[in-house]
Amino acid sequence: MHELLNEASGSAQGGELVLISGPSRESNVMLLECLGGLQKTLKGHVTINGVAATADEVLKHAAYVACDDLFYKTLTVMEHLQFQAQLTAGKSSCGSGCGSGATEEMTEYVNMVLEELALNSQRHVLIQNLSKVDSKLLAIATALLDHPSILLVEDPTCGLDFYSSQRVVLTLRQLARGGRTVLVTMAHTSSHLYALFDALYLLTGGAAIYHGKASEAVSYFSALGYQCPRYSCPVDFCIRLVSGGNDEDEMNDYDLTLRLKEVWLTQYVDMCPSDSSDERTMDGEKAAIRRQAGCCSQLSIQFGRQIQSLARYRVVFGWHTFNTIVASVLFGLIFFQLDLENQQDIQNWAGAFLSMVVLQMLVMAYRTFVYLPFEMSIVEREHRQGGYHMVCWYLTKVLAEIPAILVLSTLLFLPAYWLIGIGRGFSLYFYMQIVMWLVSWTSTGIATLLLGLFGRVRVALVVYMILLLLFGAFVGLLIDVDDIPDYLICVQYLSPMTYGFEALMKLFWSRTEVLVCGGSDGSGSATFATVNTFTVSSSGSQKDKDGCTVHSGDQVLSHYSLNTSRTSRTDRIILLELAVLYFFLGYIFLSLRWRRFRSRSHCQTTPRDI
């Protein structure tokens, strides 16, 4: 396994702005994550004010700001900070503080943070309308809500122009001057920005080759025989030095890196002798524990944030509503005003019911595949940093989506119901609508499960389409249910399409007592052979002497080999159970995937002091 860190040692003082840089961005970020307690295995030890600290104790003092700024973009700056403040300022008991809102003290501190980061004028602006520099400052403001004395910032100038980068670095310097220890990773920096840092930590080959005052880095390498050209940034010079940029030295890059590491390690040991050789392994599960609101408070806060965020999606939701209505109308025009004048119409009705179920599963799953992955990225980061319990977010997410599912499913079914001409009273429509709601909810659960299982939208979408084809093939319309191979019968049992189609067919045909025959060839079959008192068509369907395949709604259900031992109510209950099952499995796979991500990386260091 490639080691990103190996015998990396160093220290940082309160009030310092420290730049961590080097040719490997992965090593820089790994060091920062190790200092923030975000990696599972850490061999070595960390001290705060000269006292050995556990991972929990480090996290009480440190806050981590990632490179990518991920927020609920439909919230305002003030709303986002208030939600985050409530999550970090609540009590740790699961039974206390349920539904508690923002206190006056909390609001006052949020206002102070906004003022300190020059975001006061943006407090009522939606996050999606913020500039890149304001989004970065908002990420820093979010980290400050936990009152950290150590601030770890990953590549804060990525994607910013010079003036925006200078504004961010000056803000970080101001925070450091207030007494905090601020450590920043940057792969590349200009000379103007470099001059704003107090200390430099150069990381090469997994260990430091220089750690000291930024202003003394040039003289240090000059003493070793490596002169930095005038008007060049010392960081860029050092990176080129260990990356093959020095043509005068005959050493290869690896030998040069080893030499620089040995020289610096010798000086560092002389300056900071280690008083303990013991290595301690920090538990990554404990590292994820931070100050949190109680479970009940988390549920209340998360649910409020979900509702607030969804309510702001008016334009997106309106556009989605329009598309849903258009799809429903087009679908209804395909099966416009079906009737029951002959035996052919039975196939038309069966096709319409199956198509309605397929349409519901496509539209609702598509919505999940579009919107959920981005939110999962936000939640994964917040959960990884110990913001809240994942189960609280998951429950509130599932519950908050129900109103949207009910509205969109109704708009997708109602126009088609009217255009097809199903009729037969409000009770039939209501029960069919319940089936559509359950099918939509179940398809959302399947999409969530696949996203949790695979983690990649494209893969999950392809697998979902394959499942949709299998569900449609085994529903009983394309192949007789009795002819489904035994090794694939489980697909039918787990298919919401099966129970949705059966429920619609039972609700409709149970209200049809007598079917009219349209002639001796009512089904449209081409040839017939007489067998006793029945006529068998070339397609395999049985007819009696008058040319009719079926005479009643119950016979229609038997004709399609539908399970008549179950009522439509039982099918609806099974759909509800499947929805709960798929959402539960989705939570399990999400938990396992995120836990595996946290334990994937390992870092090894010698003792460090912070």
ZAMARGU-4260 file (C-alpha; in steps of 0.2 Angstrom, whole numbers, plus 5000, padded with zeros to 4 digits):
<rodrens>
0) 5000/5000/5000 | 5007/5017/4995 | 5010/5028/5011 | 5005/5046/5009 | 5013/5050/5026
5) 5028/5042/5034 | 5037/5050/5050 | 5029/5067/5047 | 5032/5078/5062 | 5029/5096/5066
10) 5021/5109/5078 | 5010/5124/5076 | 5008/5138/5088 | 4992/5148/5093 | 4990/5163/5083
15) 5000/5156/5068 | 4994/5155/5050 | 5003/5139/5044 | 5004/5134/5025 | 5006/5115/5022
20) 5012/5112/5004 | 5021/5100/4993 | 5021/5091/4977 | 5007/5078/4982 | 4990/5086/4986
25) 4985/5069/4993 | 4998/5069/5006 | 4994/5087/5011 | 4976/5083/5013 | 4980/5067/5022
30) 4990/5076/5035 | 4976/5089/5037 | 4963/5075/5039 | 4974/5066/5052 | 4976/5082/5062
35) 4957/5084/5061 | 4953/5066/5067 | 4945/5061/5051 | 4956/5046/5047 | 4953/5029/5056
40) 4971/5023/5060 | 4984/5035/5066 | 5000/5028/5073 | 5009/5042/5083 | 5002/5054/5095
45) 4996/5072/5096 | 4998/5084/5110 | 4989/5100/5113 | 4998/5113/5124 | 5011/5099/5128
50) 4998/5087/5134 | 4994/5071/5125 | 4977/5072/5118 | 4965/5058/5112 | 4955/5060/5096
55) 4940/5066/5105 | 4950/5079/5114 | 4957/5085/5098 | 4940/5086/5090 | 4934/5097/5104
60) 4947/5110/5098 | 4948/5107/5079 | 4936/5111/5064 | 4939/5105/5046 | 4935/5115/5031
65) 4935/5104/5015 | 4939/5111/4998 | 4922/5108/4990 | 4909/5120/4997 | 4893/5109/4999
70) 4877/5117/5005 | 4858/5116/5004 | 4858/5130/4990 | 4840/5135/4993 | 4843/5141/5011
75) 4849/5158/5015 | 4866/5161/5023 | 4857/5165/5040 | 4846/5150/5039 | 4861/5138/5035
80) 4871/5145/5050 | 4856/5144/5062 | 4853/5126/5057 | 4871/5122/5059 | 4872/5131/5076
85) 4857/5122/5083 | 4865/5105/5078 | 4881/5108/5087 | 4874/5118/5102 | 4861/5105/5107
90) 4862/5093/5122 | 4870/5076/5120 | 4855/5067/5128 | 4843/5058/5115 | 4828/5063/5125
95) 4831/5081/5129 | 4829/5097/5119 | 4817/5091/5106 | 4811/5104/5094 | 4821/5118/5103
100) 4824/5133/5091 | 4838/5145/5090 | 4842/5154/5107 | 4846/5172/5108 | 4864/5168/5113
105) 4866/5157/5098 | 4859/5170/5086 | 4871/5183/5093 | 4885/5172/5090 | 4880/5168/5072
110) 4879/5187/5070 | 4896/5189/5077 | 4903/5176/5065 | 4894/5184/5050 | 4902/5201/5055
115) 4919/5193/5058 | 4919/5186/5040 | 4912/5201/5031 | 4896/5191/5027 | 4884/5202/5036
120) 4877/5210/5019 | 4874/5192/5012 | 4864/5186/5027 | 4848/5185/5018 | 4855/5180/5001
125) 4851/5162/4995 | 4867/5151/4995 | 4865/5147/4976 | 4867/5166/4973 | 4883/5168/4982
130) 4900/5171/4973 | 4913/5158/4975 | 4923/5168/4988 | 4907/5171/4998 | 4904/5152/4997
135) 4921/5149/5004 | 4919/5161/5018 | 4903/5153/5022 | 4911/5136/5024 | 4924/5144/5036
140) 4910/5153/5045 | 4901/5136/5047 | 4917/5128/5055 | 4918/5143/5067 | 4901/5139/5074
145) 4909/5125/5085 | 4921/5137/5093 | 4937/5129/5087 | 4954/5135/5093 | 4962/5125/5078
150) 4955/5128/5061 | 4960/5116/5047 | 4957/5123/5029 | 4959/5112/5013 | 4965/5122/4998
155) 4954/5138/5001 | 4959/5147/4985 | 4955/5133/4973 | 4945/5140/4959 | 4947/5158/4965
160) 4955/5173/4956 | 4969/5183/4964 | 4959/5196/4973 | 4947/5183/4980 | 4961/5172/4985
165) 4969/5186/4994 | 4953/5190/5003 | 4951/5173/5009 | 4969/5171/5015 | 4968/5188/5024
170) 4952/5182/5033 | 4961/5167/5039 | 4976/5177/5044 | 4964/5188/5054 | 4957/5173/5062
175) 4974/5167/5067 | 4978/5184/5074 | 4963/5182/5086 | 4972/5167/5094 | 4967/5152/5084
180) 4979/5141/5076 | 4975/5140/5057 | 4983/5127/5046 | 4980/5128/5027 | 4985/5116/5012
185) 4989/5124/4996 | 4997/5115/4981 | 5002/5131/4972 | 5003/5149/4979 | 5009/5166/4972
190) 5022/5176/4981 | 5010/5189/4987 | 4999/5176/4996 | 5015/5167/5002 | 5020/5183/5011
195) 5004/5182/5021 | 5008/5166/5030 | 5018/5165/5046 | 5025/5147/5045 | 5028/5134/5031
200) 5027/5116/5032 | 5034/5107/5016 | 5029/5089/5014 | 5038/5078/5002 | 5039/5059/5001
205) 5027/5058/5016 | 5038/5068/5028 | 5043/5086/5031 | 5058/5093/5022 | 5056/5110/5030
210) 5045/5117/5044 | 5048/5134/5051 | 5045/5153/5047 | 5040/5156/5030 | 5052/5170/5028
215) 5067/5159/5032 | 5063/5145/5020 | 5074/5153/5006 | 5089/5155/5017 | 5087/5138/5023
220) 5088/5130/5006 | 5101/5142/5001 | 5112/5135/5015 | 5110/5118/5008 | 5116/5124/4991
225) 5099/5127/4983 | 5097/5145/4978 | 5079/5151/4975 | 5078/5162/4960 | 5073/5180/4962
230) 5055/5184/4960 | 5050/5166/4962 | 5038/5159/4975 | 5048/5148/4988 | 5035/5135/4988
235) 5035/5133/4969 | 5054/5133/4969 | 5054/5119/4982 | 5041/5109/4973 | 5051/5110/4957
240) 5067/5106/4967 | 5060/5089/4972 | 5051/5086/4956 | 5065/5086/4944 | 5066/5105/4942
245) 5085/5106/4947 | 5096/5101/4932 | 5112/5105/4940 | 5111/5092/4953 | 5115/5074/4947
250) 5105/5066/4961 | 5089/5058/4956 | 5073/5065/4963 | 5071/5051/4976 | 5089/5053/4983
255) 5087/5071/4984 | 5071/5069/4994 | 5079/5057/5006 | 5093/5069/5009 | 5082/5084/5012
260) 5071/5073/5024 | 5086/5067/5034 | 5094/5084/5035 | 5077/5092/5042 | 5074/5077/5053
265) 5091/5079/5061 | 5088/5097/5065 | 5070/5094/5071 | 5075/5081/5083 | 5088/5093/5090
270) 5075/5106/5092 | 5061/5096/5098 | 5067/5079/5106 | 5054/5066/5108 | 5050/5061/5126
275) 5040/5046/5122 | 5042/5032/5109 | 5025/5024/5112 | 5013/5024/5097 | 4995/5025/5100
280) 4981/5020/5088 | 4966/5032/5088 | 4949/5024/5085 | 4941/5032/5070 | 4924/5028/5077
285) 4928/5039/5092 | 4935/5052/5080 | 4918/5055/5073 | 4910/5059/5089 | 4908/5078/5092
290) 4896/5089/5101 | 4879/5085/5095 | 4861/5089/5098 | 4850/5076/5105 | 4842/5063/5094
295) 4825/5071/5096 | 4832/5088/5092 | 4841/5082/5077 | 4825/5075/5070 | 4816/5091/5072
300) 4830/5102/5065 | 4834/5090/5051 | 4815/5089/5046 | 4814/5108/5047 | 4829/5110/5036
305) 4822/5097/5023 | 4805/5106/5022 | 4813/5123/5021 | 4824/5117/5007 | 4810/5109/4997
310) 4799/5124/4999 | 4812/5134/4991 | 4813/5123/4975 | 4798/5132/4968 | 4805/5134/4951
315) 4812/5117/4950 | 4797/5109/4957 | 4785/5119/4946 | 4795/5113/4931 | 4795/5095/4937
320) 4776/5097/4940 | 4774/5104/4922 | 4784/5089/4915 | 4774/5077/4925 | 4757/5084/4919
325) 4763/5084/4901 | 4769/5065/4902 | 4752/5061/4910 | 4742/5069/4896 | 4753/5061/4882
330) 4750/5044/4891 | 4732/5047/4892 | 4730/5052/4874 | 4738/5035/4869 | 4725/5026/4878
335) 4711/5039/4875 | 4694/5034/4880 | 4696/5015/4880 | 4680/5005/4880 | 4674/4987/4882
340) 4665/4983/4866 | 4674/4967/4862 | 4687/4955/4868 | 4701/4965/4861 | 4698/4979/4873
345) 4704/4968/4888 | 4722/4968/4881 | 4721/4987/4879 | 4715/4990/4897 | 4729/4978/4904
350) 4742/4987/4894 | 4736/5004/4900 | 4737/4998/4919 | 4754/4991/4916 | 4760/5007/4907
355) 4753/5018/4921 | 4764/5008/4934 | 4779/5009/4923 | 4777/5028/4921 | 4776/5030/4940
360) 4791/5020/4943 | 4801/5029/4929 | 4797/5047/4934 | 4799/5045/4953 | 4815/5036/4952
365) 4822/5049/4940 | 4818/5062/4952 | 4828/5052/4966 | 4843/5049/4954 | 4844/5068/4950
370) 4842/5076/4967 | 4848/5063/4980 | 4866/5061/4975 | 4871/5079/4979 | 4862/5079/4995
375) 4871/5063/5000 | 4888/5072/4997 | 4883/5085/5009 | 4877/5073/5022 | 4892/5062/5020
380) 4903/5076/5024 | 4893/5083/5039 | 4891/5065/5046 | 4909/5062/5044 | 4914/5077/5054
385) 4902/5072/5068 | 4888/5084/5064 | 4873/5072/5068 | 4868/5054/5067 | 4865/5048/5049
390) 4849/5039/5054 | 4841/5056/5059 | 4844/5063/5042 | 4838/5048/5033 | 4822/5047/5043
395) 4818/5065/5040 | 4823/5064/5022 | 4811/5049/5019 | 4797/5058/5028 | 4800/5075/5020
400) 4799/5068/5003 | 4781/5060/5005 | 4772/5076/5002 | 4781/5079/4985 | 4778/5061/4980
405) 4760/5062/4984 | 4758/5078/4974 | 4768/5072/4959 | 4761/5055/4959 | 4743/5062/4959
410) 4747/5074/4944 | 4755/5060/4935 | 4739/5049/4937 | 4724/5060/4938 | 4725/5067/4920
415) 4728/5050/4913 | 4714/5043/4923 | 4702/5055/4916 | 4708/5054/4898 | 4708/5035/4898
420) 4690/5035/4904 | 4691/5023/4918 | 4677/5031/4927 | 4666/5020/4939 | 4666/5032/4953
425) 4677/5041/4965 | 4680/5026/4976 | 4689/5017/4962 | 4700/5032/4958 | 4704/5034/4976
430) 4710/5016/4978 | 4719/5017/4962 | 4728/5033/4968 | 4733/5024/4984 | 4741/5011/4973
435) 4750/5024/4963 | 4757/5032/4978 | 4763/5016/4985 | 4772/5012/4969 | 4780/5029/4968
440) 4786/5027/4986 | 4793/5010/4983 | 4802/5015/4967 | 4810/5029/4976 | 4816/5017/4989
445) 4823/5006/4976 | 4833/5021/4968 | 4839/5025/4986 | 4845/5007/4989 | 4854/5007/4972
450) 4863/5024/4976 | 4868/5017/4993 | 4874/5001/4986 | 4884/5007/4971 | 4887/5025/4975
455) 4888/5030/4957 | 4873/5037/4948 | 4876/5030/4931 | 4879/5012/4938 | 4864/5014/4949
460) 4853/5020/4934 | 4858/5006/4923 | 4855/4993/4936 | 4838/5001/4939 | 4833/5000/4921
465) 4838/4982/4920 | 4827/4978/4936 | 4813/4988/4927 | 4814/4977/4912 | 4814/4961/4923
470) 4799/4968/4933 | 4789/4971/4917 | 4793/4954/4909 | 4787/4945/4925 | 4772/4955/4929
475) 4761/4942/4920 | 4757/4951/4904 | 4772/4947/4893 | 4775/4929/4900 | 4763/4918/4910
480) 4766/4919/4928 | 4766/4900/4929 | 4780/4899/4916 | 4792/4910/4925 | 4808/4900/4929
485) 4810/4895/4947 | 4827/4904/4949 | 4819/4920/4944 | 4803/4919/4954 | 4811/4930/4967
490) 4811/4945/4955 | 4792/4944/4954 | 4790/4943/4973 | 4801/4958/4975 | 4793/4968/4961
495) 4782/4983/4965 | 4776/4982/4947 | 4769/4965/4950 | 4758/4971/4965 | 4754/4987/4958
500) 4748/4980/4941 | 4738/4966/4951 | 4730/4979/4962 | 4724/4990/4948 | 4718/4975/4938
505) 4708/4968/4953 | 4701/4985/4957 | 4695/4988/4939 | 4689/4970/4934 | 4681/4966/4951
510) 4668/4979/4946 | 4665/4971/4930 | 4653/4957/4931 | 4649/4953/4913 | 4659/4956/4897
515) 4651/4957/4880 | 4658/4947/4865 | 4662/4956/4849 | 4660/4941/4837 | 4667/4924/4834
520) 4684/4931/4832 | 4683/4944/4846 | 4701/4943/4851 | 4708/4945/4834 | 4717/4928/4833
525) 4720/4922/4816 | 4717/4903/4817 | 4707/4892/4828 | 4706/4873/4831 | 4690/4865/4839
530) 4694/4855/4854 | 4678/4847/4862 | 4667/4862/4867 | 4682/4875/4867 | 4691/4884/4853
535) 4710/4886/4855 | 4718/4901/4846 | 4736/4900/4839 | 4741/4911/4853 | 4736/4899/4866
540) 4721/4908/4873 | 4705/4897/4876 | 4688/4902/4869 | 4671/4894/4870 | 4659/4892/4856
545) 4654/4910/4855 | 4672/4915/4852 | 4674/4924/4869 | 4690/4921/4879 | 4682/4928/4895
550) 4664/4932/4901 | 4668/4941/4918 | 4681/4952/4927 | 4686/4937/4938 | 4689/4927/4922
555) 4700/4941/4916 | 4711/4940/4931 | 4712/4921/4929 | 4716/4923/4911 | 4732/4933/4916
560) 4736/4921/4929 | 4735/4934/4943 | 4735/4929/4961 | 4716/4930/4965 | 4719/4923/4983
565) 4726/4940/4987 | 4714/4955/4987 | 4719/4972/4981 | 4720/4978/4999 | 4733/4964/5002
570) 4743/4970/4987 | 4743/4988/4994 | 4750/4981/5011 | 4763/4972/5002 | 4768/4987/4992
575) 4770/4997/5009 | 4780/4983/5016 | 4792/4983/5001 | 4794/5002/5002 | 4799/5000/5020
580) 4811/4986/5016 | 4819/4995/5002 | 4822/5011/5012 | 4829/5001/5026 | 4841/4992/5015
585) 4846/5008/5007 | 4850/5015/5025 | 4860/4999/5028 | 4870/5001/5012 | 4873/5019/5014
590) 4880/5016/5032 | 4891/5002/5026 | 4898/5012/5011 | 4901/5028/5022 | 4909/5017/5035
595) 4920/5009/5023 | 4925/5025/5016 | 4931/5031/5033 | 4941/5016/5036 | 4949/5015/5018
600) 4964/5027/5021 | 4978/5024/5034 | 4992/5036/5039 | 5007/5033/5049 | 5017/5047/5057
605) 5029/5050/5071 | 5025/5060/5086 | 5018/5078/5083 | 5015/5093/5094 | 5001/5105/5090
</rodrens>
